Amino acid sequence: QVQLVESGGGLVQAGGSLRLSCAASGSIFRINTMGWYRQAPGKQRELVATITSGGDTNYADSVKDRFTISRDNAKNTVFLQMNSLKPEDTAVYYCNCKADRSIWHTGYDYWGQGTQVTVSS
């Protein structure tokens, strides 16, 4: 079993910055892609950014040039540096991990419990 623990959310003024962290633990065989998703009140969950084990990144257009995703493979941790935050960034941010449980059990999808990010205007 894999557990994802998120931290770093909070309240920040527009234009400010936050850094989210997510540490994966448990019965991990191999972690492939890690990423961040968010869900604002009344909206569907959307992809924010992803990063592969090799370091390839992908960002939603709305956060490009403002957010940076990174990871520490040795610590099974993914980060999201959020700069120039806007009120529309307000949402619950969820850590996602696509992992293999064993060489035979692959492609599992794990989620963190979510951390609240609130950007005041």
TORTI-196101 format. One record per atom (N, C-alpha, C, O, CB): x, y, z. Coordinates in steps of 0.2 Angstrom, whole numbers, padded with zeros to 4 digits, always signed. Glycine has a CB too. Example, Ala and Ser with C-alpha at 12.3 -4.5 7.8 and 13.67 -1.06 7.14 Angstrom:
2
+0066-0028+0039;+0062-0022+0039;+0066-0016+0039;+0071-0017+0042;+0057-0022+0045;+0064-0011+0035;+0068-0005+0036;+0064+0000+0039;+0067+0006+0040;+0070-0003+0029;
// end
This chain:
121
+0004-0006+0000;+0000+0000+0000;+0004+0006+0000;+0010+0006+0003;-0005+0000+0006;+0002+0011-0004;+0006+0017-0004;+0002+0023-0001;-0004+0024-0002;+0007+0019-0012;+0005+0027+0003;+0002+0033+0006;+0005+0039+0003;+0012+0040+0003;+0002+0033+0013;+0002+0044+0002;+0004+0051+0000;+0002+0056+0005;-0004+0057+0007;+0001+0053-0007;+0007+0060+0008;+0006+0065+0013;+0008+0072+0010;+0014+0073+0008;+0010+0063+0019;+0003+0076+0009;+0004+0083+0007;+0005+0088+0012;+0003+0087+0018;-0002+0085+0002;+0009+0093+0011;+0010+0099+0015;+0011+0105+0011;+0013+0105+0006;+0015+0097+0020;+0011+0111+0015;+0013+0117+0012;+0007+0122+0010;+0008+0127+0008;+0017+0116+0006;+0001+0119+0010;-0005+0124+0008;-0006+0129+0014;-0003+0129+0019;-0011+0119+0007;-0010+0134+0012;-0011+0139+0016;-0015+0145+0013;-0017+0145+0007;-0005+0141+0020;-0015+0151+0017;-0018+0157+0014;-0012+0162+0012;-0007+0163+0016;-0022+0160+0020;-0013+0164+0006;-0008+0169+0004;-0011+0175+0000;-0016+0173-0003;-0002+0165-0001;-0008+0180+0000;-0011+0186-0004;-0009+0185-0012;-0004+0182-0013;-0008+0193-0002;-0013+0188-0016;-0012+0188-0023;-0005+0191-0024;-0003+0196-0022;-0017+0192-0027;-0001+0187-0029;+0005+0189-0030;+0011+0185-0026;+0017+0186-0028;+0006+0196-0030;+0008+0182-0021;+0013+0178-0017;+0015+0171-0019;+0013+0170-0025;+0010+0178-0010;+0018+0168-0015;+0021+0161-0017;+0019+0156-0011;+0019+0158-0005;+0028+0161-0018;+0019+0150-0013;+0018+0144-0009;+0022+0138-0012;+0023+0138-0018;+0011+0142-0007;+0025+0134-0008;+0028+0128-0010;+0024+0122-0007;+0024+0121-0001;+0035+0128-0009;+0021+0117-0011;+0018+0111-0009;+0023+0106-0009;+0027+0105-0014;+0012+0110-0013;+0022+0101-0005;+0026+0095-0005;+0022+0089-0004;+0017+0089-0001;+0032+0095+0001;+0024+0083-0007;+0020+0077-0006;+0025+0072-0006;+0029+0071-0010;+0016+0076-0012;+0025+0068+0000;+0030+0062+0001;+0026+0056+0000;+0021+0055+0004;+0033+0063+0008;+0028+0051-0004;+0026+0045-0005;+0029+0040+0000;+0035+0040+0000;+0026+0043-0012;+0025+0035+0003;+0028+0030+0007;+0024+0024+0006;+0019+0024+0004;+0029+0032+0014;+0027+0018+0009;+0023+0012+0009;+0027+0007+0005;+0033+0007+0003;+0016+0013+0007;+0023+0002+0002;+0025-0003-0002;+0026-0001-0009;+0022-0003-0013;+0020-0009-0001;+0031+0003-0010;+0032+0005-0017;+0038+0001-0021;+0043+0000-0018;+0035+0013-0016;+0036-0001-0026;+0040-0005-0031;+0044+0000-0035;+0050+0001-0036;+0037-0010-0035;+0040+0004-0039;+0042+0009-0043;+0037+0015-0044;+0031+0014-0046;+0044+0006-0050;+0039+0021-0043;+0035+0027-0045;+0037+0029-0052;+0043+0031-0053;+0036+0032-0039;+0032+0030-0056;+0033+0033-0062;+0031+0040-0062;+0035+0044-0061;+0028+0029-0067;+0025+0042-0065;+0024+0049-0065;+0020+0052-0058;+0016+0048-0055;+0019+0051-0071;+0023+0058-0056;+0020+0061-0050;+0017+0068-0053;+0019+0070-0058;+0025+0062-0045;+0012+0070-0049;+0009+0076-0052;+0004+0079-0046;+0003+0077-0041;+0005+0075-0058;+0002+0085-0048;-0003+0089-0044;-0009+0090-0048;-0009+0092-0054;+0000+0095-0042;-0015+0090-0045;-0021+0091-0048;-0025+0096-0043;-0023+0096-0037;-0026+0085-0049;-0030+0100-0045;-0033+0104-0040;-0041+0104-0042;-0043+0103-0048;-0030+0111-0041;-0044+0106-0037;-0052+0106-0038;-0054+0112-0034;-0054+0113-0028;-0055+0100-0035;-0057+0117-0037;-0060+0123-0034;-0067+0122-0033;-0070+0117-0036;-0059+0129-0039;-0070+0125-0028;-0078+0124-0027;-0082+0125-0033;-0081+0130-0037;-0080+0129-0022;-0086+0121-0035;-0090+0121-0040;-0087+0119-0047;-0090+0120-0052;-0093+0128-0041;-0081+0117-0047;-0077+0115-0053;-0075+0108-0053;-0074+0105-0047;-0071+0120-0054;-0073+0105-0058;-0071+0099-0059;-0063+0099-0057;-0060+0104-0058;-0072+0096-0066;-0061+0093-0055;-0054+0092-0054;-0050+0093-0060;-0052+0090-0065;-0052+0086-0050;-0044+0097-0060;-0040+0098-0066;-0033+0097-0065;-0031+0097-0059;-0041+0105-0069;-0030+0095-0070;-0022+0094-0070;-0019+0100-0069;-0020+0105-0072;-0020+0090-0076;-0014+0101-0065;-0010+0107-0064;-0003+0105-0067;-0001+0109-0071;-0009+0108-0056;+0000+0100-0065;+0007+0099-0068;+0009+0091-0066;+0007+0088-0061;+0012+0103-0065;+0013+0088-0070;+0015+0082-0069;+0023+0081-0071;+0025+0086-0074;+0012+0077-0074;+0026+0076-0068;+0033+0075-0069;+0035+0068-0069;+0032+0064-0065;+0038+0079-0064;+0038+0066-0074;+0040+0059-0075;+0046+0057-0070;+0049+0062-0068;+0041+0057-0082;+0048+0051-0070;+0054+0049-0066;+0060+0051-0069;+0065+0052-0066;+0054+0041-0065;+0060+0053-0076;+0065+0055-0079;+0066+0063-0079;+0071+0066-0082;+0065+0053-0086;+0061+0066-0077;+0061+0073-0076;+0057+0077-0081;+0057+0083-0081;+0068+0076-0076;+0054+0074-0086;+0050+0077-0091;+0043+0080-0087;+0040+0077-0083;+0048+0072-0096;+0042+0086-0089;+0036+0090-0085;+0031+0092-0090;+0032+0093-0096;+0039+0096-0082;+0025+0093-0088;+0019+0095-0091;+0015+0100-0087;+0014+0098-0081;+0015+0089-0094;+0013+0105-0090;+0009+0110-0086;+0003+0112-0089;+0002+0112-0095;+0013+0116-0085;-0002+0114-0085;-0008+0117-0088;-0007+0124-0090;-0002+0127-0087;-0014+0117-0082;-0010+0126-0096;-0008+0132-0098;-0009+0138-0093;-0006+0143-0094;-0013+0134-0104;-0014+0137-0089;-0016+0142-0084;-0010+0143-0079;-0010+0149-0075;-0022+0141-0080;-0005+0139-0078;+0000+0139-0073;+0007+0140-0076;+0012+0140-0072;-0001+0134-0068;+0007+0139-0083;+0014+0139-0086;+0017+0146-0084;+0014+0151-0084;+0013+0138-0093;+0024+0146-0083;+0028+0151-0081;+0027+0154-0074;+0030+0159-0072;+0027+0157-0086;+0022+0151-0071;+0021+0153-0064;+0023+0147-0059;+0025+0149-0053;+0014+0155-0063;+0021+0141-0061;+0022+0136-0056;+0028+0131-0059;+0029+0131-0065;+0016+0131-0056;+0031+0128-0054;+0037+0124-0056;+0036+0117-0052;+0036+0117-0046;+0043+0127-0055;+0036+0112-0056;+0035+0105-0052;+0042+0102-0053;+0046+0102-0057;+0030+0100-0056;+0044+0099-0047;+0050+0095-0047;+0050+0089-0042;+0044+0088-0039;+0056+0100-0044;+0055+0085-0042;+0054+0079-0038;+0061+0077-0035;+0066+0078-0039;+0051+0073-0042;+0061+0073-0030;+0067+0070-0027;+0066+0063-0027;+0062+0060-0023;+0069+0073-0020;+0069+0060-0032;+0067+0052-0033;+0070+0048-0027;+0067+0043-0025;+0070+0050-0039;+0075+0050-0024;+0078+0047-0018;+0073+0047-0012;+0073+0042-0008;+0085+0050-0016;+0070+0052-0012;+0065+0053-0006;+0058+0052-0008;+0053+0053-0004;+0066+0060-0003;+0056+0050-0014;+0050+0049-0016;+0045+0055-0015;+0040+0054-0012;+0047+0043-0013;+0048+0061-0016;+0044+0067-0015;+0043+0071-0021;+0048+0072-0025;+0048+0071-0009;+0038+0074-0022;+0036+0079-0027;+0035+0086-0024;+0031+0086-0019;+0031+0076-0032;+0037+0091-0028;+0036+0098-0025;+0032+0102-0031;+0032+0100-0037;+0042+0101-0023;+0029+0107-0028;+0025+0112-0033;+0027+0119-0030;+0024+0121-0025;+0018+0110-0034;+0031+0122-0034;+0033+0129-0032;+0028+0134-0036;+0028+0133-0042;+0040+0131-0034;+0024+0137-0032;+0019+0141-0035;+0020+0149-0034;+0021+0151-0028;+0012+0140-0032;+0022+0152-0039;+0023+0159-0039;+0018+0164-0042;+0014+0161-0046;+0030+0161-0042;+0018+0170-0041;+0013+0175-0044;+0006+0172-0043;+0002+0172-0048;+0015+0176-0051;+0004+0170-0037;-0002+0167-0036;-0008+0172-0038;-0008+0177-0036;-0003+0164-0029;-0013+0169-0040;-0019+0173-0042;-0025+0170-0038;-0025+0164-0036;-0021+0173-0049;-0031+0174-0037;-0036+0171-0033;-0039+0165-0037;-0042+0161-0033;-0042+0177-0033;-0039+0165-0043;-0042+0159-0047;-0038+0153-0046;-0040+0147-0048;-0042+0160-0054;-0032+0153-0042;-0028+0147-0041;-0031+0144-0034;-0029+0139-0032;-0021+0149-0040;-0035+0147-0031;-0038+0145-0025;-0042+0138-0026;-0046+0137-0031;-0043+0150-0022;-0040+0133-0023;-0042+0126-0024;-0039+0121-0018;-0035+0123-0015;-0041+0124-0031;-0042+0115-0018;-0039+0110-0015;-0034+0107-0019;-0036+0105-0025;-0044+0105-0012;-0028+0106-0018;-0023+0103-0022;-0021+0096-0020;-0020+0095-0014;-0016+0107-0022;-0022+0092-0024;-0021+0084-0023;-0014+0082-0026;-0013+0083-0032;-0027+0080-0026;-0011+0078-0023;-0005+0075-0025;-0007+0068-0028;-0011+0065-0026;+0000+0074-0020;-0004+0067-0034;-0005+0061-0038;+0001+0057-0039;+0006+0060-0040;-0009+0062-0044;+0001+0050-0038;+0006+0046-0040;+0004+0040-0044;+0000+0036-0042;+0010+0044-0033;+0007+0039-0050;+0006+0033-0054;+0012+0029-0053;+0018+0030-0054;+0005+0035-0061;+0011+0023-0050;+0016+0018-0048;+0014+0011-0049;+0009+0009-0051;+0017+0019-0040;+0020+0007-0049;+0019+0000-0050;+0020-0003-0043;+0025-0001-0039;+0025-0003-0055;+0016-0008-0041;+0016-0011-0035;+0021-0017-0035;+0024-0018-0030;+0009-0014-0033;+0022-0020-0041;+0027-0025-0042;+0028-0025-0049;+0025-0021-0053;+0024-0032-0039;+0033-0030-0051;+0034-0030-0058;+0028-0033-0062;+0028-0032-0068;+0040-0035-0059;+0023-0036-0058;+0017-0038-0062;+0011-0034-0061;+0007-0034-0065;+0016-0045-0059;+0011-0030-0055;+0006-0026-0054;+0008-0018-0055;+0011-0015-0051;+0003-0027-0047;+0006-0016-0061;+0008-0010-0063;+0002-0005-0065;-0004-0007-0065;+0012-0010-0070;+0004+0001-0065;-0001+0007-0067;-0006+0009-0062;-0011+0011-0063;-0005+0004-0073;-0004+0008-0055;-0009+0010-0050;-0009+0017-0049;-0004+0021-0050;-0007+0006-0044;-0015+0020-0047;-0016+0027-0046;-0017+0029-0039;-0022+0026-0036;-0021+0030-0051;-0013+0033-0036;-0014+0035-0029;-0015+0042-0028;-0012+0046-0032;-0007+0032-0025;-0018+0044-0023;-0020+0051-0022;-0019+0053-0015;-0020+0049-0010;-0027+0052-0024;-0017+0059-0013;-0016+0062-0007;-0023+0064-0005;-0028+0064-0008;-0011+0067-0007;-0023+0066+0002;-0030+0069+0005;-0031+0076+0003;-0037+0078+0004;-0029+0068+0012;-0027+0079+0000;-0028+0086-0002;-0026+0091+0003;-0026+0090+0009;-0035+0087-0004;-0023+0097+0000;-0021+0102+0004;-0024+0109+0002;-0024+0110-0004;-0014+0103+0005;-0027+0113+0006;-0031+0119+0004;-0026+0125+0002;-0021+0126+0006;-0036+0121+0009;-0027+0128-0003;-0023+0134-0005;-0028+0139-0007;-0033+0139-0011;-0019+0133-0012;-0027+0145-0003;-0032+0150-0003;-0028+0157-0005;-0023+0158-0001;-0036+0151+0003;-0030+0160-0011;-0027+0166-0013;-0031+0172-0012;-0037+0172-0015;-0024+0165-0020;-0030+0176-0008;-0034+0182-0007;-0033+0188-0012;-0027+0188-0014;-0034+0185+0000;-0038+0191-0013;-0038+0197-0018;-0038+0203-0015;-0037+0209-0018;-0043+0196-0023;
// end
